[in-house]
Amino acid sequence: MLFLGFNHWRQSSALQPALEPLPQDRFIQVYFNHSQAATYTEPYRLQERLGDDLEQVIVEAIATAQSSIDVASHEFRLPRIAQALQEKQRVGVRVRVIIENEYSRPWSSFTAEEAGQLDERQQGKYLEFFQLADQNQDGQLTPTEINQHDALVILQQARIPVIDDTADGSKGSDLMHHKFLVIDHRLVIVASANLTTSDVHGDFLAPHSSGNANNLVKIDSPELAQLYTQEFELMWGDGPGGALDSKFGLQKPPRPARTVTLAPGSTVTVQFSPTSTSLPWQQSTNGLIGRALNTATQTVDTALFVFSDQNLSNVLETRHQQGIQVRALIDSGFIYRDYSEALDMMGVALKNRQCRYEEGNRPWSGAIATVGTPSLAEGDLLHHKFSMVDEHLVITGSQNWSAAANNSNDENLLVIDNPTVAAHFQREFARLYEGASLGVPTFLQQRIKEEQTRCP
């Protein structure tokens, strides 16, 4: 299937990987949708491109399921994954899905009037779906097109039970922001990517787009799977139509970080959010990030969608003062906002609309110029949430480095101590860092000057 208007963007079939693949760990495999060590043909626009096909990784994992598949995903819009789940449900595998209530309605159920009333961001998502489903490009969706391409409709047809974060009787938690699967109580898949075309393959409305930069880890560990299943069961309760016993957000009990040993020299520590602000920050998931950063003796490299936790900025400043090399890349949509900790790292500060600095704001006394934004195709975001410490410790998962993720959202965070795994993330950071725009840009300097007039 090929969308009209995209033919001339299709690349040559002779496209070759730019780098040799790195060795994968026996128990932990790592994938990046912008990897330069792999190529694939994107299944919806039929464009050959560099990168790992994250959707195919999930489809192939689902195909191995013998007894159960649990999916918790902020958004669920990829039809091939829905079809893979449909097939497993058909042969008797138990399939359960949890999604964020804001995205629990099939796009195909929206009338033209309803779609027109969506905000700009949601309208973009709706148009992405329409481009995906409207195979003959006639501006209308047939029942066949809907049944084959609306992922939530596919789940409904298969009678796969689905709940969202209103299943506890509330209007929904702040965000059910997980992106994980547990298969056969053994295999755990954790991603920074939502299950959408935009997060995995690219934006249909931006032909050069290769998708938001994201990662996925696949871990073979019954012990880790048990911890993720416990998180899933808290949210699931007794499922759709039952008692209002689901627990989302702060209704869940606080749980400390747990460490699983996969092999000598290879451990995985996991913690789930949210953590109440009534508890010490050190006990929270962001506190776990802070403890991992505090182990640094040489380097910390970080690639984040959002960085707004002041405590983590303070931790990094201390490490920098002790001679640790700190580098950070932040998505361009967030890096220069008044609450961004990237500003602290660059030694500058911005006031908000009320002419006030963020509470506790602390620009670094020793500003660094190794902070900036990567160069990405139009429409693509830096959606990673990872950091590497001393080239052996990896921090990743669904959790943005923010107070909202830490204290409100349903999130998961992994700290992986494994040099083989870290090498993959180090290569991805190097790719993003090359050609990045670093330091305080001219327009930001101008904003600071204008602020002096606006906020005398």
C-alpha positions, 0 to 999 in steps of 0.5 A, a space after each residue: 500500500 502506497 500513499 499518493 504524493 509520497 512516491 517521489 520520496 521513496 529512496 533507492 532499494 540499494 540503501 545500505 547501513 552506514 555503520 556495522 551493527 554492535 553486538 547485542 547482550 544475550 538478555 537485553 537487546 536494544 533498538 533505535 528507530 534512527 539507528 545507522 546500523 540497520 535499514 528497513 522498508 517503512 510498512 505504510 509509506 513503503 519508504 526505505 530508510 535507516 533505522 530499526 523497525 520498532 513496530 516489527 520488533 514488537 510484532 515478532 515478540 508478540 508472535 512468540 507468545 504462548 499464554 499471555 500478553 499485557 500492553 500498557 501504552 499511552 497511545 495505541 495507533 499502530 495497526 500491525 501491532 493490533 493485528 498481531 494481538 488479534 491473531 494471538 487472541 484468536 488462538 487463545 492467548 490472553 491479551 489485555 491492553 491499558 491506554 491513556 483515556 485521552 487516546 481511548 477513542 478510535 479516530 475513525 469514530 470522530 465526525 468531521 465536525 468533532 475533528 474540526 473542534 480538536 485542538 491543533 495537536 489533536 487535529 494533527 494526530 487525527 490527520 495522521 490517522 486519516 492519511 494512514 487509513 485512506 488508502 485510495 486517497 478519496 477523502 473518505 474512509 470505508 468500513 474496510 479501510 477502518 477495519 484494517 487501519 484503526 488499531 483500536 477498532 481492530 482490538 474491538 473486533 477481536 474482543 480484546 479487553 481494553 481499559 483506560 485510566 478512568 477505570 478507577 471511577 475518576 476522570 483519569 490520572 494525570 497521564 497513563 504514560 507507560 510504554 511497555 509489554 509483558 509477554 508470557 511472564 518472561 519477556 519485557 519490552 520497554 520503549 520511549 516510543 508511543 505506539 504511533 506512526 509519528 513516534 516510530 516511523 515518521 509523520 505522514 504530513 512531513 515526508 522527510 520525517 523518520 519519526 521522533 527519535 526513540 529507543 526500545 529495549 527487550 529484556 528476557 527476565 522472569 523476575 523483571 517481568 513479575 515486577 512489571 506484571 505487578 504494576 499492570 495488575 494494580 492498574 488493571 484491577 478486575 478489568 473492564 465492566 467490573 468493580 472500580 478497583 483499578 489503581 492509577 496515579 497516586 492511588 497506587 502504593 509507593 514502591 521502592 526501586 528493585 534490582 534484578 541480576 540477569 548475569 554476572 556484571 549485568 543488572 537492571 533496576 526498575 522503579 514505577 511512578 508516581 511518588 507522593 510529594 509527601 515522601 522524600 524526593 530521594 525515594 522517588 523515581 527521579 531520586 533513583 535517576 539522581 542516585 545513578 548520576 551520582 555514581 559518575 566518575 568520568 562522563 554523563 551523556 543525556 538525551 531528553 525530551 523534557 528536563 525540568 527537575 531542579 533536583 536533577 540539575 543540582 545533582 549534575 552541577 555537583 558532578 560537573 564541579 567535581 570534574 565529570 564531563 556533562 553533555 546534554 541534548 534536549 528537544 528544541 520544543 522544551 530546551 528554551 522554556 523558562 522552566 528548562 534545566 538546560 538554561 541552568 546548565 548554560 548559566 542563564 535564567 528566564 522569568 515566566 509571564 508573571 516576571 518570576 523565576 521558577 522556585 528554587 531556580 539555580 543557574 550553574 556558576 560554572 556554565 557549560 557549552 555542551 548543552 543543546 539541541 540535535 539536528 532532526 528532520 522537520 516534524 521529528 522530536 527528540 523523544 528519548 528519555 535516556 542518560 549514560 553514566 561512565 559508558 556502562 550505566 544506562 537510564 531509560 524508560 517512559 519517564 521524562 525528567 520532570 516533576 509531573 512524571 515523578 509525582 503524577 503520572 504512571 511511568 516506569 524507569 530502568 537503570 541498566 548496568 551493562 557495558 554492551 547495552 551502554 555501547 548502543 546508547 553511546 552510539 545513539 548519543 554520538 549520532 545526535 550530538 554530531 551537528 547539534 546546536 550547542 550553547 546559548 543561541 543569539 535569539 535566547 540572548 535577545 530574549 534575556 535582554 528584552 526580559 530586562 525591559 519587560 520585567 524591570 
